[in-house]
Amino acid sequence: MTKADLVNEIAISTGYDKRTITVIVESFIDELKDSLTKGENVYLRGFGSFILKKRAAKVARNIRAKESVNVPEHSIPAFKAGAEFKEAVYKVKAK
């Protein structure tokens, strides 16, 4: 499902126009990004959590240049599914 598909489905189920739904979805995504950028996790009860995971500093290899590269400590965004969400997905048959 793409963002456009999501907007269409929400518009159909709520009766609001697509332009309004698009603004809401874009605003949600922007707020999510802003919160994670500030180092704040986002918790959506019944769905899951958008969290930051810390990655330790390490030495990596650039194979083409045949040299070592120092990668500093950094954070990456991650999603942890909530129990209700996991249970709902667990019941779906694999394709």
PDB file of N, CA, C and O in Angstrom, chain B, residues numbered from 101:
ATOM      1  N   MET B 101       0.846  -1.170   0.000  1.00  0.00           N
ATOM      2  CA  MET B 101       0.000   0.000   0.000  1.00  0.00           C
ATOM      3  C   MET B 101       0.893   1.235   0.000  1.00  0.00           C
ATOM      4  O   MET B 101       1.844   1.327   0.776  1.00  0.00           O
ATOM      5  N   THR B 102       0.581   2.167  -0.865  1.00  0.00           N
ATOM      6  CA  THR B 102       1.312   3.427  -0.939  1.00  0.00           C
ATOM      7  C   THR B 102       0.582   4.496  -0.136  1.00  0.00           C
ATOM      8  O   THR B 102      -0.530   4.281   0.348  1.00  0.00           O
ATOM      9  N   LYS B 103       1.228   5.650  -0.004  1.00  0.00           N
ATOM     10  CA  LYS B 103       0.590   6.755   0.714  1.00  0.00           C
ATOM     11  C   LYS B 103      -0.706   7.169   0.007  1.00  0.00           C
ATOM     12  O   LYS B 103      -1.699   7.480   0.664  1.00  0.00           O
ATOM     13  N   ALA B 104      -0.696   7.172  -1.320  1.00  0.00           N
ATOM     14  CA  ALA B 104      -1.891   7.529  -2.083  1.00  0.00           C
ATOM     15  C   ALA B 104      -3.011   6.520  -1.824  1.00  0.00           C
ATOM     16  O   ALA B 104      -4.171   6.906  -1.678  1.00  0.00           O
ATOM     17  N   ASP B 105      -2.671   5.232  -1.767  1.00  0.00           N
ATOM     18  CA  ASP B 105      -3.670   4.206  -1.464  1.00  0.00           C
ATOM     19  C   ASP B 105      -4.250   4.415  -0.071  1.00  0.00           C
ATOM     20  O   ASP B 105      -5.456   4.277   0.134  1.00  0.00           O
ATOM     21  N   LEU B 106      -3.395   4.743   0.874  1.00  0.00           N
ATOM     22  CA  LEU B 106      -3.830   5.001   2.244  1.00  0.00           C
ATOM     23  C   LEU B 106      -4.791   6.181   2.286  1.00  0.00           C
ATOM     24  O   LEU B 106      -5.837   6.111   2.932  1.00  0.00           O
ATOM     25  N   VAL B 107      -4.441   7.258   1.602  1.00  0.00           N
ATOM     26  CA  VAL B 107      -5.312   8.434   1.547  1.00  0.00           C
ATOM     27  C   VAL B 107      -6.653   8.069   0.938  1.00  0.00           C
ATOM     28  O   VAL B 107      -7.693   8.487   1.446  1.00  0.00           O
ATOM     29  N   ASN B 108      -6.649   7.296  -0.142  1.00  0.00           N
ATOM     30  CA  ASN B 108      -7.905   6.885  -0.780  1.00  0.00           C
ATOM     31  C   ASN B 108      -8.772   6.060   0.168  1.00  0.00           C
ATOM     32  O   ASN B 108      -9.976   6.295   0.268  1.00  0.00           O
ATOM     33  N   GLU B 109      -8.176   5.105   0.856  1.00  0.00           N
ATOM     34  CA  GLU B 109      -8.932   4.248   1.770  1.00  0.00           C
ATOM     35  C   GLU B 109      -9.527   5.052   2.928  1.00  0.00           C
ATOM     36  O   GLU B 109     -10.679   4.838   3.306  1.00  0.00           O
ATOM     37  N   ILE B 110      -8.746   5.974   3.488  1.00  0.00           N
ATOM     38  CA  ILE B 110      -9.254   6.795   4.590  1.00  0.00           C
ATOM     39  C   ILE B 110     -10.366   7.711   4.095  1.00  0.00           C
ATOM     40  O   ILE B 110     -11.365   7.903   4.788  1.00  0.00           O
ATOM     41  N   ALA B 111     -10.201   8.274   2.908  1.00  0.00           N
ATOM     42  CA  ALA B 111     -11.231   9.149   2.339  1.00  0.00           C
ATOM     43  C   ALA B 111     -12.539   8.392   2.132  1.00  0.00           C
ATOM     44  O   ALA B 111     -13.618   8.917   2.404  1.00  0.00           O
ATOM     45  N   ILE B 112     -12.436   7.166   1.654  1.00  0.00           N
ATOM     46  CA  ILE B 112     -13.633   6.352   1.434  1.00  0.00           C
ATOM     47  C   ILE B 112     -14.311   6.003   2.763  1.00  0.00           C
ATOM     48  O   ILE B 112     -15.532   6.096   2.888  1.00  0.00           O
ATOM     49  N   SER B 113     -13.508   5.602   3.748  1.00  0.00           N
ATOM     50  CA  SER B 113     -14.100   5.158   5.015  1.00  0.00           C
ATOM     51  C   SER B 113     -14.622   6.307   5.881  1.00  0.00           C
ATOM     52  O   SER B 113     -15.522   6.094   6.694  1.00  0.00           O
ATOM     53  N   THR B 114     -14.077   7.525   5.726  1.00  0.00           N
ATOM     54  CA  THR B 114     -14.519   8.639   6.563  1.00  0.00           C
ATOM     55  C   THR B 114     -15.464   9.599   5.862  1.00  0.00           C
ATOM     56  O   THR B 114     -16.222  10.315   6.518  1.00  0.00           O
ATOM     57  N   GLY B 115     -15.427   9.620   4.542  1.00  0.00           N
ATOM     58  CA  GLY B 115     -16.275  10.542   3.793  1.00  0.00           C
ATOM     59  C   GLY B 115     -15.652  11.918   3.601  1.00  0.00           C
ATOM     60  O   GLY B 115     -16.273  12.789   2.992  1.00  0.00           O
ATOM     61  N   TYR B 116     -14.435  12.136   4.106  1.00  0.00           N
ATOM     62  CA  TYR B 116     -13.744  13.406   3.894  1.00  0.00           C
ATOM     63  C   TYR B 116     -13.090  13.405   2.525  1.00  0.00           C
ATOM     64  O   TYR B 116     -12.845  12.351   1.938  1.00  0.00           O
ATOM     65  N   ASP B 117     -12.807  14.623   2.015  1.00  0.00           N
ATOM     66  CA  ASP B 117     -12.183  14.695   0.694  1.00  0.00           C
ATOM     67  C   ASP B 117     -10.697  14.335   0.793  1.00  0.00           C
ATOM     68  O   ASP B 117     -10.086  14.436   1.857  1.00  0.00           O
ATOM     69  N   LYS B 118     -10.142  13.920  -0.328  1.00  0.00           N
ATOM     70  CA  LYS B 118      -8.758  13.449  -0.369  1.00  0.00           C
ATOM     71  C   LYS B 118      -7.764  14.536   0.006  1.00  0.00           C
ATOM     72  O   LYS B 118      -6.730  14.242   0.606  1.00  0.00           O
ATOM     73  N   ARG B 119      -8.055  15.780  -0.333  1.00  0.00           N
ATOM     74  CA  ARG B 119      -7.136  16.867  -0.021  1.00  0.00           C
ATOM     75  C   ARG B 119      -6.976  17.016   1.494  1.00  0.00           C
ATOM     76  O   ARG B 119      -5.862  17.196   1.986  1.00  0.00           O
ATOM     77  N   THR B 120      -8.069  16.944   2.223  1.00  0.00           N
ATOM     78  CA  THR B 120      -8.028  17.046   3.687  1.00  0.00           C
ATOM     79  C   THR B 120      -7.259  15.885   4.286  1.00  0.00           C
ATOM     80  O   THR B 120      -6.429  16.080   5.174  1.00  0.00           O
ATOM     81  N   ILE B 121      -7.528  14.683   3.809  1.00  0.00           N
ATOM     82  CA  ILE B 121      -6.849  13.491   4.317  1.00  0.00           C
ATOM     83  C   ILE B 121      -5.361  13.559   4.007  1.00  0.00           C
ATOM     84  O   ILE B 121      -4.543  13.177   4.844  1.00  0.00           O
ATOM     85  N   THR B 122      -4.996  14.038   2.826  1.00  0.00           N
ATOM     86  CA  THR B 122      -3.590  14.161   2.451  1.00  0.00           C
ATOM     87  C   THR B 122      -2.864  15.105   3.405  1.00  0.00           C
ATOM     88  O   THR B 122      -1.745  14.820   3.832  1.00  0.00           O
ATOM     89  N   VAL B 123      -3.499  16.226   3.738  1.00  0.00           N
ATOM     90  CA  VAL B 123      -2.895  17.181   4.673  1.00  0.00           C
ATOM     91  C   VAL B 123      -2.696  16.527   6.039  1.00  0.00           C
ATOM     92  O   VAL B 123      -1.658  16.722   6.672  1.00  0.00           O
ATOM     93  N   ILE B 124      -3.677  15.759   6.495  1.00  0.00           N
ATOM     94  CA  ILE B 124      -3.586  15.096   7.795  1.00  0.00           C
ATOM     95  C   ILE B 124      -2.462  14.056   7.800  1.00  0.00           C
ATOM     96  O   ILE B 124      -1.664  14.009   8.736  1.00  0.00           O
ATOM     97  N   VAL B 125      -2.400  13.233   6.769  1.00  0.00           N
ATOM     98  CA  VAL B 125      -1.367  12.191   6.693  1.00  0.00           C
ATOM     99  C   VAL B 125       0.017  12.830   6.619  1.00  0.00           C
ATOM    100  O   VAL B 125       0.940  12.387   7.303  1.00  0.00           O
ATOM    101  N   GLU B 126       0.169  13.865   5.799  1.00  0.00           N
ATOM    102  CA  GLU B 126       1.462  14.556   5.689  1.00  0.00           C
ATOM    103  C   GLU B 126       1.849  15.198   7.021  1.00  0.00           C
ATOM    104  O   GLU B 126       3.015  15.157   7.415  1.00  0.00           O
ATOM    105  N   SER B 127       0.881  15.786   7.710  1.00  0.00           N
ATOM    106  CA  SER B 127       1.150  16.400   9.015  1.00  0.00           C
ATOM    107  C   SER B 127       1.589  15.351  10.029  1.00  0.00           C
ATOM    108  O   SER B 127       2.505  15.590  10.817  1.00  0.00           O
ATOM    109  N   PHE B 128       0.937  14.186  10.013  1.00  0.00           N
ATOM    110  CA  PHE B 128       1.314  13.104  10.914  1.00  0.00           C
ATOM    111  C   PHE B 128       2.754  12.679  10.662  1.00  0.00           C
ATOM    112  O   PHE B 128       3.531  12.521  11.603  1.00  0.00           O
ATOM    113  N   ILE B 129       3.109  12.497   9.406  1.00  0.00           N
ATOM    114  CA  ILE B 129       4.463  12.078   9.052  1.00  0.00           C
ATOM    115  C   ILE B 129       5.483  13.138   9.469  1.00  0.00           C
ATOM    116  O   ILE B 129       6.547  12.803   9.991  1.00  0.00           O
ATOM    117  N   ASP B 130       5.162  14.417   9.241  1.00  0.00           N
ATOM    118  CA  ASP B 130       6.067  15.496   9.638  1.00  0.00           C
ATOM    119  C   ASP B 130       6.264  15.535  11.149  1.00  0.00           C
ATOM    120  O   ASP B 130       7.390  15.700  11.617  1.00  0.00           O
ATOM    121  N   GLU B 131       5.192  15.385  11.915  1.00  0.00           N
ATOM    122  CA  GLU B 131       5.293  15.386  13.375  1.00  0.00           C
ATOM    123  C   GLU B 131       6.100  14.189  13.875  1.00  0.00           C
ATOM    124  O   GLU B 131       6.876  14.303  14.823  1.00  0.00           O
ATOM    125  N   LEU B 132       5.908  13.049  13.227  1.00  0.00           N
ATOM    126  CA  LEU B 132       6.666  11.851  13.580  1.00  0.00           C
ATOM    127  C   LEU B 132       8.158  12.088  13.358  1.00  0.00           C
ATOM    128  O   LEU B 132       8.976  11.773  14.223  1.00  0.00           O
ATOM    129  N   LYS B 133       8.511  12.643  12.200  1.00  0.00           N
ATOM    130  CA  LYS B 133       9.907  12.942  11.894  1.00  0.00           C
ATOM    131  C   LYS B 133      10.479  13.953  12.878  1.00  0.00           C
ATOM    132  O   LYS B 133      11.593  13.783  13.373  1.00  0.00           O
ATOM    133  N   ASP B 134       9.715  15.005  13.162  1.00  0.00           N
ATOM    134  CA  ASP B 134      10.185  16.040  14.084  1.00  0.00           C
ATOM    135  C   ASP B 134      10.452  15.469  15.471  1.00  0.00           C
ATOM    136  O   ASP B 134      11.466  15.791  16.091  1.00  0.00           O
ATOM    137  N   SER B 135       9.552  14.624  15.958  1.00  0.00           N
ATOM    138  CA  SER B 135       9.727  14.038  17.284  1.00  0.00           C
ATOM    139  C   SER B 135      10.976  13.164  17.337  1.00  0.00           C
ATOM    140  O   SER B 135      11.756  13.251  18.285  1.00  0.00           O
ATOM    141  N   LEU B 136      11.166  12.330  16.331  1.00  0.00           N
ATOM    142  CA  LEU B 136      12.339  11.464  16.311  1.00  0.00           C
ATOM    143  C   LEU B 136      13.624  12.278  16.149  1.00  0.00           C
ATOM    144  O   LEU B 136      14.656  11.926  16.721  1.00  0.00           O
ATOM    145  N   THR B 137      13.567  13.347  15.385  1.00  0.00           N
ATOM    146  CA  THR B 137      14.727  14.209  15.215  1.00  0.00           C
ATOM    147  C   THR B 137      15.127  14.860  16.537  1.00  0.00           C
ATOM    148  O   THR B 137      16.309  15.097  16.787  1.00  0.00           O
ATOM    149  N   LYS B 138      14.145  15.143  17.373  1.00  0.00           N
ATOM    150  CA  LYS B 138      14.411  15.734  18.692  1.00  0.00           C
ATOM    151  C   LYS B 138      14.840  14.684  19.714  1.00  0.00           C
ATOM    152  O   LYS B 138      15.166  15.028  20.850  1.00  0.00           O
ATOM    153  N   GLY B 139      14.844  13.408  19.323  1.00  0.00           N
ATOM    154  CA  GLY B 139      15.240  12.343  20.235  1.00  0.00           C
ATOM    155  C   GLY B 139      14.088  11.795  21.059  1.00  0.00           C
ATOM    156  O   GLY B 139      14.310  11.058  22.020  1.00  0.00           O
ATOM    157  N   GLU B 140      12.859  12.145  20.695  1.00  0.00           N
ATOM    158  CA  GLU B 140      11.679  11.679  21.416  1.00  0.00           C
ATOM    159  C   GLU B 140      11.062  10.489  20.680  1.00  0.00           C
ATOM    160  O   GLU B 140      10.888  10.527  19.462  1.00  0.00           O
ATOM    161  N   ASN B 141      10.736   9.442  21.423  1.00  0.00           N
ATOM    162  CA  ASN B 141      10.044   8.299  20.839  1.00  0.00           C
ATOM    163  C   ASN B 141       8.560   8.618  20.692  1.00  0.00           C
ATOM    164  O   ASN B 141       8.029   9.461  21.416  1.00  0.00           O
ATOM    165  N   VAL B 142       7.895   7.949  19.760  1.00  0.00           N
ATOM    166  CA  VAL B 142       6.462   8.155  19.534  1.00  0.00           C
ATOM    167  C   VAL B 142       5.749   6.845  19.827  1.00  0.00           C
ATOM    168  O   VAL B 142       6.048   5.818  19.216  1.00  0.00           O
ATOM    169  N   TYR B 143       4.805   6.881  20.763  1.00  0.00           N
ATOM    170  CA  TYR B 143       4.069   5.690  21.183  1.00  0.00           C
ATOM    171  C   TYR B 143       2.611   5.804  20.746  1.00  0.00           C
ATOM    172  O   TYR B 143       1.918   6.750  21.121  1.00  0.00           O
ATOM    173  N   LEU B 144       2.149   4.843  19.957  1.00  0.00           N
ATOM    174  CA  LEU B 144       0.758   4.799  19.509  1.00  0.00           C
ATOM    175  C   LEU B 144       0.122   3.547  20.101  1.00  0.00           C
ATOM    176  O   LEU B 144       0.305   2.442  19.591  1.00  0.00           O
ATOM    177  N   ARG B 145      -0.624   3.734  21.177  1.00  0.00           N
ATOM    178  CA  ARG B 145      -1.222   2.612  21.894  1.00  0.00           C
ATOM    179  C   ARG B 145      -2.076   1.756  20.949  1.00  0.00           C
ATOM    180  O   ARG B 145      -2.884   2.278  20.180  1.00  0.00           O
ATOM    181  N   GLY B 146      -1.886   0.461  21.020  1.00  0.00           N
ATOM    182  CA  GLY B 146      -2.629  -0.474  20.182  1.00  0.00           C
ATOM    183  C   GLY B 146      -2.017  -0.685  18.811  1.00  0.00           C
ATOM    184  O   GLY B 146      -2.441  -1.575  18.073  1.00  0.00           O
ATOM    185  N   PHE B 147      -1.020   0.128  18.460  1.00  0.00           N
ATOM    186  CA  PHE B 147      -0.389   0.000  17.152  1.00  0.00           C
ATOM    187  C   PHE B 147       1.088  -0.340  17.290  1.00  0.00           C
ATOM    188  O   PHE B 147       1.532  -1.394  16.836  1.00  0.00           O
ATOM    189  N   GLY B 148       1.854   0.560  17.923  1.00  0.00           N
ATOM    190  CA  GLY B 148       3.276   0.307  18.095  1.00  0.00           C
ATOM    191  C   GLY B 148       4.020   1.568  18.464  1.00  0.00           C
ATOM    192  O   GLY B 148       3.413   2.599  18.756  1.00  0.00           O
ATOM    193  N   SER B 149       5.340   1.485  18.449  1.00  0.00           N
ATOM    194  CA  SER B 149       6.193   2.594  18.851  1.00  0.00           C
ATOM    195  C   SER B 149       7.250   2.853  17.783  1.00  0.00           C
ATOM    196  O   SER B 149       7.858   1.928  17.244  1.00  0.00           O
ATOM    197  N   PHE B 150       7.446   4.116  17.498  1.00  0.00           N
ATOM    198  CA  PHE B 150       8.541   4.540  16.638  1.00  0.00           C
ATOM    199  C   PHE B 150       9.637   5.001  17.593  1.00  0.00           C
ATOM    200  O   PHE B 150       9.453   5.960  18.342  1.00  0.00           O
ATOM    201  N   ILE B 151      10.769   4.316  17.562  1.00  0.00           N
ATOM    202  CA  ILE B 151      11.822   4.569  18.528  1.00  0.00           C
ATOM    203  C   ILE B 151      13.149   4.813  17.819  1.00  0.00           C
ATOM    204  O   ILE B 151      13.304   4.516  16.634  1.00  0.00           O
ATOM    205  N   LEU B 152      14.099   5.358  18.569  1.00  0.00           N
ATOM    206  CA  LEU B 152      15.448   5.533  18.059  1.00  0.00           C
ATOM    207  C   LEU B 152      16.336   4.466  18.675  1.00  0.00           C
ATOM    208  O   LEU B 152      16.320   4.263  19.889  1.00  0.00           O
ATOM    209  N   LYS B 153      17.101   3.791  17.850  1.00  0.00           N
ATOM    210  CA  LYS B 153      18.065   2.813  18.321  1.00  0.00           C
ATOM    211  C   LYS B 153      19.457   3.390  18.130  1.00  0.00           C
ATOM    212  O   LYS B 153      19.764   3.984  17.096  1.00  0.00           O
ATOM    213  N   LYS B 154      20.284   3.206  19.132  1.00  0.00           N
ATOM    214  CA  LYS B 154      21.657   3.709  19.070  1.00  0.00           C
ATOM    215  C   LYS B 154      22.555   2.652  18.436  1.00  0.00           C
ATOM    216  O   LYS B 154      22.476   1.469  18.767  1.00  0.00           O
ATOM    217  N   ARG B 155      23.392   3.091  17.540  1.00  0.00           N
ATOM    218  CA  ARG B 155      24.402   2.238  16.931  1.00  0.00           C
ATOM    219  C   ARG B 155      25.769   2.715  17.422  1.00  0.00           C
ATOM    220  O   ARG B 155      26.082   3.903  17.344  1.00  0.00           O
ATOM    221  N   ALA B 156      26.563   1.804  17.914  1.00  0.00           N
ATOM    222  CA  ALA B 156      27.884   2.144  18.443  1.00  0.00           C
ATOM    223  C   ALA B 156      28.833   2.520  17.318  1.00  0.00           C
ATOM    224  O   ALA B 156      28.627   2.138  16.165  1.00  0.00           O
ATOM    225  N   ALA B 157      29.858   3.260  17.655  1.00  0.00           N
ATOM    226  CA  ALA B 157      30.897   3.615  16.684  1.00  0.00           C
ATOM    227  C   ALA B 157      31.609   2.333  16.254  1.00  0.00           C
ATOM    228  O   ALA B 157      31.753   1.397  17.041  1.00  0.00           O
ATOM    229  N   LYS B 158      32.049   2.303  15.007  1.00  0.00           N
ATOM    230  CA  LYS B 158      32.729   1.108  14.507  1.00  0.00           C
ATOM    231  C   LYS B 158      33.648   1.482  13.360  1.00  0.00           C
ATOM    232  O   LYS B 158      33.600   2.593  12.832  1.00  0.00           O
ATOM    233  N   VAL B 159      34.483   0.530  12.991  1.00  0.00           N
ATOM    234  CA  VAL B 159      35.361   0.691  11.838  1.00  0.00           C
ATOM    235  C   VAL B 159      34.799  -0.185  10.727  1.00  0.00           C
ATOM    236  O   VAL B 159      34.618  -1.389  10.904  1.00  0.00           O
ATOM    237  N   ALA B 160      34.524   0.429   9.582  1.00  0.00           N
ATOM    238  CA  ALA B 160      33.989  -0.294   8.434  1.00  0.00           C
ATOM    239  C   ALA B 160      35.028  -0.284   7.315  1.00  0.00           C
ATOM    240  O   ALA B 160      36.039   0.414   7.403  1.00  0.00           O
ATOM    241  N   ARG B 161      34.772  -1.061   6.266  1.00  0.00           N
ATOM    242  CA  ARG B 161      35.703  -1.133   5.142  1.00  0.00           C
ATOM    243  C   ARG B 161      35.038  -0.599   3.882  1.00  0.00           C
ATOM    244  O   ARG B 161      33.908  -0.965   3.560  1.00  0.00           O
ATOM    245  N   ASN B 162      35.744   0.260   3.181  1.00  0.00           N
ATOM    246  CA  ASN B 162      35.346   0.679   1.850  1.00  0.00           C
ATOM    247  C   ASN B 162      36.078  -0.255   0.895  1.00  0.00           C
ATOM    248  O   ASN B 162      37.277  -0.098   0.665  1.00  0.00           O
ATOM    249  N   ILE B 163      35.368  -1.213   0.347  1.00  0.00           N
ATOM    250  CA  ILE B 163      35.989  -2.263  -0.457  1.00  0.00           C
ATOM    251  C   ILE B 163      36.614  -1.697  -1.735  1.00  0.00           C
ATOM    252  O   ILE B 163      37.700  -2.121  -2.128  1.00  0.00           O
ATOM    253  N   ARG B 164      35.952  -0.761  -2.373  1.00  0.00           N
ATOM    254  CA  ARG B 164      36.484  -0.200  -3.614  1.00  0.00           C
ATOM    255  C   ARG B 164      37.795   0.543  -3.394  1.00  0.00           C
ATOM    256  O   ARG B 164      38.752   0.379  -4.152  1.00  0.00           O
ATOM    257  N   ALA B 165      37.825   1.360  -2.347  1.00  0.00           N
ATOM    258  CA  ALA B 165      39.027   2.149  -2.078  1.00  0.00           C
ATOM    259  C   ALA B 165      40.041   1.371  -1.245  1.00  0.00           C
ATOM    260  O   ALA B 165      41.168   1.830  -1.056  1.00  0.00           O
ATOM    261  N   LYS B 166      39.656   0.210  -0.750  1.00  0.00           N
ATOM    262  CA  LYS B 166      40.511  -0.641   0.085  1.00  0.00           C
ATOM    263  C   LYS B 166      41.081   0.131   1.277  1.00  0.00           C
ATOM    264  O   LYS B 166      42.283   0.116   1.542  1.00  0.00           O
ATOM    265  N   GLU B 167      40.170   0.806   1.983  1.00  0.00           N
ATOM    266  CA  GLU B 167      40.592   1.567   3.156  1.00  0.00           C
ATOM    267  C   GLU B 167      39.562   1.419   4.271  1.00  0.00           C
ATOM    268  O   GLU B 167      38.403   1.084   4.023  1.00  0.00           O
ATOM    269  N   SER B 168      39.995   1.668   5.482  1.00  0.00           N
ATOM    270  CA  SER B 168      39.105   1.619   6.638  1.00  0.00           C
ATOM    271  C   SER B 168      38.440   2.976   6.818  1.00  0.00           C
ATOM    272  O   SER B 168      39.038   4.022   6.564  1.00  0.00           O
ATOM    273  N   VAL B 169      37.185   2.932   7.263  1.00  0.00           N
ATOM    274  CA  VAL B 169      36.418   4.150   7.486  1.00  0.00           C
ATOM    275  C   VAL B 169      35.839   4.087   8.884  1.00  0.00           C
ATOM    276  O   VAL B 169      35.230   3.086   9.263  1.00  0.00           O
ATOM    277  N   ASN B 170      36.023   5.147   9.652  1.00  0.00           N
ATOM    278  CA  ASN B 170      35.429   5.210  10.983  1.00  0.00           C
ATOM    279  C   ASN B 170      33.985   5.689  10.872  1.00  0.00           C
ATOM    280  O   ASN B 170      33.713   6.757  10.322  1.00  0.00           O
ATOM    281  N   VAL B 171      33.071   4.892  11.398  1.00  0.00           N
ATOM    282  CA  VAL B 171      31.654   5.259  11.415  1.00  0.00           C
ATOM    283  C   VAL B 171      31.326   5.683  12.846  1.00  0.00           C
ATOM    284  O   VAL B 171      31.432   4.871  13.765  1.00  0.00           O
ATOM    285  N   PRO B 172      30.931   6.940  13.048  1.00  0.00           N
ATOM    286  CA  PRO B 172      30.667   7.414  14.407  1.00  0.00           C
ATOM    287  C   PRO B 172      29.384   6.811  14.981  1.00  0.00           C
ATOM    288  O   PRO B 172      28.573   6.236  14.254  1.00  0.00           O
ATOM    289  N   GLU B 173      29.217   6.952  16.289  1.00  0.00           N
ATOM    290  CA  GLU B 173      27.977   6.516  16.933  1.00  0.00           C
ATOM    291  C   GLU B 173      26.826   7.322  16.336  1.00  0.00           C
ATOM    292  O   GLU B 173      26.951   8.525  16.108  1.00  0.00           O
ATOM    293  N   HIS B 174      25.710   6.652  16.089  1.00  0.00           N
ATOM    294  CA  HIS B 174      24.564   7.341  15.497  1.00  0.00           C
ATOM    295  C   HIS B 174      23.273   6.630  15.891  1.00  0.00           C
ATOM    296  O   HIS B 174      23.294   5.514  16.410  1.00  0.00           O
ATOM    297  N   SER B 175      22.161   7.293  15.637  1.00  0.00           N
ATOM    298  CA  SER B 175      20.845   6.721  15.922  1.00  0.00           C
ATOM    299  C   SER B 175      20.142   6.399  14.621  1.00  0.00           C
ATOM    300  O   SER B 175      20.332   7.081  13.614  1.00  0.00           O
ATOM    301  N   ILE B 176      19.320   5.346  14.646  1.00  0.00           N
ATOM    302  CA  ILE B 176      18.509   4.995  13.488  1.00  0.00           C
ATOM    303  C   ILE B 176      17.060   4.836  13.949  1.00  0.00           C
ATOM    304  O   ILE B 176      16.816   4.386  15.068  1.00  0.00           O
ATOM    305  N   PRO B 177      16.100   5.200  13.100  1.00  0.00           N
ATOM    306  CA  PRO B 177      14.701   5.014  13.477  1.00  0.00           C
ATOM    307  C   PRO B 177      14.311   3.547  13.341  1.00  0.00           C
ATOM    308  O   PRO B 177      14.795   2.835  12.460  1.00  0.00           O
ATOM    309  N   ALA B 178      13.425   3.113  14.232  1.00  0.00           N
ATOM    310  CA  ALA B 178      12.941   1.731  14.191  1.00  0.00           C
ATOM    311  C   ALA B 178      11.477   1.713  14.616  1.00  0.00           C
ATOM    312  O   ALA B 178      11.003   2.630  15.288  1.00  0.00           O
ATOM    313  N   PHE B 179      10.778   0.677  14.225  1.00  0.00           N
ATOM    314  CA  PHE B 179       9.376   0.503  14.612  1.00  0.00           C
ATOM    315  C   PHE B 179       9.253  -0.782  15.411  1.00  0.00           C
ATOM    316  O   PHE B 179       9.758  -1.829  15.005  1.00  0.00           O
ATOM    317  N   LYS B 180       8.581  -0.695  16.542  1.00  0.00           N
ATOM    318  CA  LYS B 180       8.314  -1.870  17.359  1.00  0.00           C
ATOM    319  C   LYS B 180       6.801  -2.035  17.427  1.00  0.00           C
ATOM    320  O   LYS B 180       6.103  -1.187  17.983  1.00  0.00           O
ATOM    321  N   ALA B 181       6.304  -3.117  16.867  1.00  0.00           N
ATOM    322  CA  ALA B 181       4.858  -3.355  16.810  1.00  0.00           C
ATOM    323  C   ALA B 181       4.299  -3.629  18.203  1.00  0.00           C
ATOM    324  O   ALA B 181       4.938  -4.287  19.024  1.00  0.00           O
ATOM    325  N   GLY B 182       3.093  -3.113  18.456  1.00  0.00           N
ATOM    326  CA  GLY B 182       2.403  -3.360  19.714  1.00  0.00           C
ATOM    327  C   GLY B 182       1.768  -4.736  19.722  1.00  0.00           C
ATOM    328  O   GLY B 182       1.641  -5.371  18.675  1.00  0.00           O
ATOM    329  N   ALA B 183       1.369  -5.201  20.897  1.00  0.00           N
ATOM    330  CA  ALA B 183       0.817  -6.548  21.053  1.00  0.00           C
ATOM    331  C   ALA B 183      -0.449  -6.753  20.216  1.00  0.00           C
ATOM    332  O   ALA B 183      -0.600  -7.789  19.568  1.00  0.00           O
ATOM    333  N   GLU B 184      -1.354  -5.777  20.226  1.00  0.00           N
ATOM    334  CA  GLU B 184      -2.599  -5.916  19.456  1.00  0.00           C
ATOM    335  C   GLU B 184      -2.308  -5.993  17.961  1.00  0.00           C
ATOM    336  O   GLU B 184      -2.918  -6.785  17.243  1.00  0.00           O
ATOM    337  N   PHE B 185      -1.381  -5.174  17.502  1.00  0.00           N
ATOM    338  CA  PHE B 185      -1.010  -5.166  16.093  1.00  0.00           C
ATOM    339  C   PHE B 185      -0.362  -6.483  15.688  1.00  0.00           C
ATOM    340  O   PHE B 185      -0.684  -7.041  14.639  1.00  0.00           O
ATOM    341  N   LYS B 186       0.552  -6.979  16.518  1.00  0.00           N
ATOM    342  CA  LYS B 186       1.202  -8.263  16.242  1.00  0.00           C
ATOM    343  C   LYS B 186       0.179  -9.385  16.158  1.00  0.00           C
ATOM    344  O   LYS B 186       0.240 -10.239  15.274  1.00  0.00           O
ATOM    345  N   GLU B 187      -0.757  -9.365  17.092  1.00  0.00           N
ATOM    346  CA  GLU B 187      -1.786 -10.419  17.114  1.00  0.00           C
ATOM    347  C   GLU B 187      -2.651 -10.375  15.854  1.00  0.00           C
ATOM    348  O   GLU B 187      -2.968 -11.419  15.285  1.00  0.00           O
ATOM    349  N   ALA B 188      -3.028  -9.189  15.422  1.00  0.00           N
ATOM    350  CA  ALA B 188      -3.851  -9.048  14.213  1.00  0.00           C
ATOM    351  C   ALA B 188      -3.105  -9.536  12.985  1.00  0.00           C
ATOM    352  O   ALA B 188      -3.684 -10.216  12.138  1.00  0.00           O
ATOM    353  N   VAL B 189      -1.815  -9.194  12.878  1.00  0.00           N
ATOM    354  CA  VAL B 189      -1.015  -9.609  11.731  1.00  0.00           C
ATOM    355  C   VAL B 189      -0.722 -11.100  11.784  1.00  0.00           C
ATOM    356  O   VAL B 189      -0.652 -11.757  10.745  1.00  0.00           O
ATOM    357  N   TYR B 190      -0.552 -11.634  12.974  1.00  0.00           N
ATOM    358  CA  TYR B 190      -0.261 -13.057  13.147  1.00  0.00           C
ATOM    359  C   TYR B 190      -1.372 -13.926  12.564  1.00  0.00           C
ATOM    360  O   TYR B 190      -1.112 -15.022  12.067  1.00  0.00           O
ATOM    361  N   LYS B 191      -2.599 -13.442  12.623  1.00  0.00           N
ATOM    362  CA  LYS B 191      -3.748 -14.202  12.152  1.00  0.00           C
ATOM    363  C   LYS B 191      -3.884 -14.204  10.635  1.00  0.00           C
ATOM    364  O   LYS B 191      -4.661 -14.988  10.090  1.00  0.00           O
ATOM    365  N   VAL B 192      -3.142 -13.339   9.944  1.00  0.00           N
ATOM    366  CA  VAL B 192      -3.204 -13.250   8.496  1.00  0.00           C
ATOM    367  C   VAL B 192      -2.444 -14.417   7.897  1.00  0.00           C
ATOM    368  O   VAL B 192      -1.334 -14.727   8.330  1.00  0.00           O
ATOM    369  N   LYS B 193      -3.036 -15.067   6.903  1.00  0.00           N
ATOM    370  CA  LYS B 193      -2.383 -16.196   6.252  1.00  0.00           C
ATOM    371  C   LYS B 193      -1.262 -15.705   5.344  1.00  0.00           C
ATOM    372  O   LYS B 193      -1.408 -14.696   4.653  1.00  0.00           O
ATOM    373  N   ALA B 194      -0.164 -16.412   5.349  1.00  0.00           N
ATOM    374  CA  ALA B 194       0.964 -16.063   4.481  1.00  0.00           C
ATOM    375  C   ALA B 194       0.608 -16.355   3.035  1.00  0.00           C
ATOM    376  O   ALA B 194      -0.108 -17.313   2.743  1.00  0.00           O
ATOM    377  N   LYS B 195       1.113 -15.521   2.126  1.00  0.00           N
ATOM    378  CA  LYS B 195       0.818 -15.706   0.697  1.00  0.00           C
ATOM    379  C   LYS B 195       1.906 -16.495   0.035  1.00  0.00           C
ATOM    380  O   LYS B 195       1.838 -16.754  -1.167  1.00  0.00           O
TER     381      LYS B 195
END
